[in-house]
Amino acid sequence: MEIEVDEDVSYEDRPIQILDVREQVLKGKTISLVEVLWLHHGVKEATWKRKIEVNEKYSDLFSNL
């Protein structure tokens, strides 16, 4: 797989799959989180992000949930 590199030697990493969903309570507020698998990274490098933010940018990832 090739990585497209911009002129400033950067690239955009895109999420490819939601691995897990959980809710976390912080200061009395419940926050929905999703574990995101990124295109050029392995499962061990998946990151937890706020569900609402991922849904705004990458709503197509939620079609299989």
N, C-alpha and C positions, 0 to 999 in steps of 0.2 A: 504494500500500500504506500502510495506516495503522499507526502505532506506538501501542500501548497504554501510557499513562503512568500510573504509580502516583501516589498522593497526595503522596508526597515527591519528585515529579518525576523518578523513575527508571524504567527499563524493563529487562526481562530480554532479553538478546540470546541467541538460540538458534542452535546450529550447524545447517546445512542439508546440508552435504556434506563428505566427506573428499576432498581434492584429491590428496594424495600421502602416501606412507608411506616412512620411512627409519629406519635404525638409526645411532646415534651412540655412539662409545666415549668414555667419560669416566672417568678414573682407573681404567682396567682393567675397567669395567663397561659392558655394552652396554645402551643404552636405546632402546626403540622409540618413535618419534615419528610423529605424524600432522599433516598440514597441514589446518587446519579453515577452511572458508568459513562466515562468520556471516551471519545473516539480513539485517541492515540494513547490510552492508558489501560492498564490491567485492572482486574476486579479489586486487587489490594489497594489501588489508588482511587477508588470511588470515593466521592465526597457527599456529605450531608448538606443539603440546601433547603431553604424555606420553600415549601410546596407552592405557595402563592406566587413567588418570584419565578420559579421554574415553569409553572403553568402559564404565566404571562408571556414568557419568551418562547417556550417550546411546548405548546399545548398538544401537539401531535403525539408526544410521549405518553399522554394519559389515556389514549384510546384503548389500550390493552389492560387498563387497571379495573 
